[in-house]
Amino acid sequence: MKPFLFTIPLLLLGTALSAQPDVQKRYQTRLITADDGSTIELDEGRFTFTGSLSLEDKKNIVIRGKGPDKTILSFKGQTDGAEGLRVSNAENIIIENLTVQDSKGDAIKTMNVKGITFRNVTVEWTGKPGPNNGSYGLYPVQCDKVMIDNCTAIGASDAGIYVGQSRNIVVKNSKAYHNVAGIEIENSTDAEVFGNEAYDNTGGILVFDLPDLVQKRGGRVRVYNNSIHNNNFPNFAPKGNIVAKVPEGTGVMILATSQVELFNNQIIRNKSLGTGIFSYYVTEIPIKDKDYYAYPTAIHIHDNVYERKRGRPTMSGRMGKLFRFKLKFGKDVPHILYDGIIDPNTRDAAGNIRTERRICIHSNKNQSVANIDAENDFKNISRDMSAFDCRLEPVQVVTQK
């Protein structure tokens, strides 16, 4: 099968807005009429669109540009649809070598796709980061076999690289900056996140389980060999978003999920939290989902490098108020904070947390830990690291096939 070629003349690229609907039609037609197994080659140039592009019910399709700095799809001024590019109900899709800019909502959303690869893709909002930017840059949701490789995400008002309610995931060799959350794995299982750089975000890497979603439980997540630094960017998420509660200065946050192994990372110069381990209860949002599990369990943090200049954490938001009025660490904030809210069902007959459900922290450079005792209104804050001196078996992730 010969590949479909986008052959839009370059002279169209600088034409007035009156010509843009014709460009939109040409691109969308190619996506609609592509046979399974086709490669859709995108021309070099900057193309502007007023509506979303979509690909549905296709198999074995490659959408390929000439490079992120050469094939640029701009949705600035978008009036129709939310996403820049949307792929749904598909199988074995590759998107590579292009940039998507300034979409009204998410830059590239893929939903119900079995086998989705993003390779050498940039997603960005080009103005000053703010709450009117789209929520997500790369946004695979309810997908299986997700590969994100050598991608860049800039300016998302939620997460630059986000994988939600998905299975069998690799996020590697990618870069995220000037987002609220750089990289987020949410309600997803069997994920490996490695070789990435997350910097100048509000929070570098988040691993969350949230209520009221179709896929209830995430877990079996390995985060390793990443550079997670200088994530001190002011939080610009719209009010009401869960990431609006992430304090600026967060390296890694683990929220209400299980079987997470965080190791061999550089977690440095994040002014508020090197790593936070929290239950959903600290959000103070009522839980209505009766099937939701709100506690972090089986968290293993080891062999990371923590580093931060002595100084005060954020004083903004709910966490800022806790730092100021409850935690009172001053300029000596521990690198790792645990909220201390424990599921009573994880305790054995003697009252000890069962070994396989513990929070284990060891062998980190410059390690310092505090249990902030949120369950008892922060009355018995403890810096005793011996409570976390344990080992868990390495997380076993189902690998991609």
N, C-alpha and C positions, 0 to 999 in steps of 0.2 A: 504494500500500500504506500503510495507516494505521500509525503507529508503535505498538509495544507499550509500554504504560505500566506502570510499577511503581506500584501504588496501595496500598501497605502503609500502613495508618493510622498516624499519628504516635504514637498512644497505645501502639503496640507497642514503641516505641523504648526505653522505660524499663522494660519488663516483666522479670520474673525469668527466670533461665536456662531454666526449663522451656518458655518460649515461643520460645526461640531456634531450635530445629529447624524450627519452622513458618516463621520468617523465612528460614532457609537454603533450605528447599524452595521457597518462592515465588520467590526470586531465581534459583535454579538452573533451575527450570522455565521461566522466561522465556528464559533463555539457551539451553536445549535446544530450545524450540519456536519460536524466532524464525525467520521466513522470511528468505531472502536478500533484502537490500535494506532490512531493517527498521532503525528507530531505537529503541533500548531506552532509555527515559527513566527515570532514577533519581530518586526523591523526595528532597526535602530532609530531612535528619535524620542521626542517628548510628545505624548498624546494626551489630550484632555477630554474628559467625559463629564456629562451631567447626570448620568444614571449608572446603576450597578451593572456589572457584567456577571453572567451566570453560566455555569456548566452543570447539567443535571443528567443522571441516569446514563453515565458513560463508563466505559472500561478501558484501561490501558492507554490513557491519554497523557501526552507530554505537552505542557505549555512552556515554551522556551523563548526567552529573550536573548539579546546579544550581550548582556551583562548589566549589573545593577546601575552602572553609571552611563549606560548607553540606551537601554530601553526603559523609559519612565512613563508610567501610567498615572496621570494626575487627575484627581477627583475634586480639586479645589472648586468650590461653587456648586457642588453636587446638589441636585434638586429632586432626584428620583431614586428611591431605595436608600439603604443604609450602608451596606458593605461596598467596598471597591470591587472585589471579586468574590463570588460565592460559588462553592462547589458542594453539591449535595447528592446523596443516594448514588454514590459512585464507587469504583473499585480501581485500585492501582493507578493513582494520579500523581504525576510529577509536575511541580511548578518550580522553575529555575531561571536564574540569570536575568532578573528584572527587579524593578522598583515600583512599589505602589505608594503614592503620596496623597495625603490630605483628604482621605475619605470622610464622609459625614459620620459614619459609624465605624465598624471594624474594617481594617484594611483588607485582610483576606480571611474569610470564614469558610471552613469546611465542616460539613455536618453529615453524619452517617456515611462516612467514607471508610472502606476497608483497604488500607494501603495508601497512605498519603505521605508524599515526600516534598519538603520545602528545601531547596538547595540553592545557596548563593542568591538569596532574596533579601531585599531591603524593604522595610515598611516604615513610613515616617510621616510625622506632621511637621511641617517646615517652619511654622511660626513659633512664637513663644509658648512653651508648654502651659496648658490651661484646661479647665474643666470642660470646655467645648470641644476639645479634641476627641476623636473616637476612643472607645473603651479599650479595644484590643488590637494589637498589630497582627501577629499570626495567631489564629484562633481556631484550631481543630477541636471540635466538641463531639462527643459520642462517636469517636472514631476508633479504629483498631489498626495497629501497625503504623504508628506515627514516627516519621523521621524528620527532624529539623537539624540541618547541617550547614554551617558557615553562613548563617543569616544574621541580619542586624535589625534591631527594632528601636525606634526613637520617638518619644513624645506621646505615648499612649496614656490616657487618663485613668486607666485601670492597669493592665499588664501588657508589656511589650510583646513577650512570647508567653502564650498561655495555652496549656493543654488541659481540657476539662472533660470529665466523665468518659475518659478514654482508657485504652488498654494497650500494653506492649509499645512503649514509648522510648525514643532516644532523642535527647536534645544535646547537641555537641558543637563545639568549635564556633559558637555564636557569641554575639555581642549585644548588650542591651543597656541603653543609657537614656537619661532624661524622661523616664517613665515613672509612674507611681510605683509599680512593681516591675522589676526587670524581667524575671522569669518566674512563672507560677505553674505549679502542678496542683490541680484541684480535683478532688473526688475521682482520682485516677489510680490505676494499679499497674505495677510492673513498669516502672520508669527509671531510666538512667539519665542523669544530668551531669555532664562532664566536659572539661576542656573549654568552658565558657568564661566570658568576662562580663560581670555585672557591676556597673559603676555609675555614680552620679544619678541614681534613682532614689526614691524615698526608701524603698526596701529592695535589696538585691535579689534574693531568691526566696520565694514563699512556697511552702508545702501545706495545703489546707484541705480539710474536709468541711463542707458546709451543709446545712439542712435544706430541705425543700427541693432537692434535686432528684432526677430520675435514678442516677447511679449513687447509691447511698454511701458506700464505704470505699475509701481509697487505701493505699498502702503498698508495701514492697517498693520503696523508692530509695534509690542510691544517688547521693549528691557528692561528687568527688572531683578532685583535680581542677577546681574552678578558682578564678581570681575574683573575689567579692570585696570590693574596696570603695571607700569614699561615697557610700550611699547616704548622702546627707541632704538630698534635694528636697525642698519644701513639698509637702503633700498637696497636690492640686486636684485630687479626685472629687467628683461631684458629691455633695452631701447625700448621705444615705447609702453609698456604696460601702461594702465591707472593707475595702482597702483604704477608705478614708480614715480608718482607725489605726492604720499602720503608722507608727511614729517615724518621723524623719530621723535618719541615722541608724537604720536597721540593716544589718548584714543578711541574716537568715531568720525567717520566722516559720515555726512549725506549729500548726494550729489543729488540734482535735483529730489527728490522724495517727496511724500506727505503722510499725515496721518501717522506720526511716533510719537510714544509715548515712551520717554526714562525716566525711573523712578526707584527709589529704587536701584540704582547701586552704587558701590564703584568705583569711577573713580579717581585713585590716582597715583601720581608719574610718570605721563606722561609729559615729559619736555616741549613739544611745544604746544599741544592742548589738553585740557581736552575733549572738544567737538567742532567740526567745522561744521557749517551749510552753505553750499555753493551751488551756481548755477553751472551748467556745464560751464558757460562762464569763470570761473576762471581758467579752464584748458588751455585756449587759443587754443583749438583744434577746427578747423572749423566744424560747424554742417551742414551736408548735408541731414540729415533725416528730411523731411518736417513735419512728424508726431510726432517728438520728442518734449517733453515739458521739458525745461531746468531749471526750477525754483523749489526750495524747498518751499512747502506751507503746512500749517496745521501741524506744528511741535510743540510738547508739551514736554518740558523738566522740570521735577519737582521731588523734593524729592530725589535727588542724593547727594552723598557725594563727594565733590571735594577737593583734597589736593595735594600740590606740594611744594617742597622747592623752595624758591626764587632763581632764576637762569636764565641763558640765554637759549632760545630755540635753535633749530637746526639752523645752518647757511648754511646748504647744500640745494641744489636744488632751485627750483623757490620760494618755501615758505621761505627758508632761506634768499634769496635775499630780499623778502618783509619784513621780520622781520628786516633785517639790514638797508635797505635804505628807506622803506616807512612807516612801522608801528612804528618802533622805540619805542617799549615798554621797551627796555632794559631788566632788570631782573624782571620786573613786568608785565608779560604777563597774561591777563585775562584768566580764565579757559574756557570760552565759546566765540568763535568768529563767527560772522555772516557776510557774505560778503556784505549785504545790496543791492544786485541786485534784484529788485522787478519787477514782471510781472505787467505792467500797467493795464492789464485787471482785476486784482484782486482788484482794487480800486473802491470805490463807487463814487457817484456823487459829494461828498464833498472832494474827494481825499484821503480818508482814506482806508486802507486795510480792506476788508470785514472780519468780525469777524471770520468766519469759515476758513479763509485762512491765519490767522496770525501765526507768530512765537511767542509762549508763553513760558516764562521762569520764574519760581518762586519756592520758598520754597526749594532751594538747599542749603546745608551746604557749607559755604565759597564761595557763589555765586559771580562771577564777570563776566561781559559781555562787549564785545565791538562790535559795528557795524563798520566795517573797511571801509565802503563806497567805495568798489571796483568799483562801477558804475561810480564814479566821480574821478577816479585815486587816491583814498585814501586821498582826500583833507579834508574831514570833519569827521574824526574818532571820534566816540562818545562812552563813557563809561556809558552813561545814561541808567540805567536798567529799568527806568519807562516805556520806549517804549515797553518793552517786558512783562510788568506786566498784564497778562491776563490769562484766563482759557479756555481750550477747553474741549469738552466732551471726555470721555475716548474712545480710539480707540476700535471699535468693530471688532474683528477678527472672521472669520468663523472657527469654531472648527472642528477638525477631527471627522469623523463618521465611 
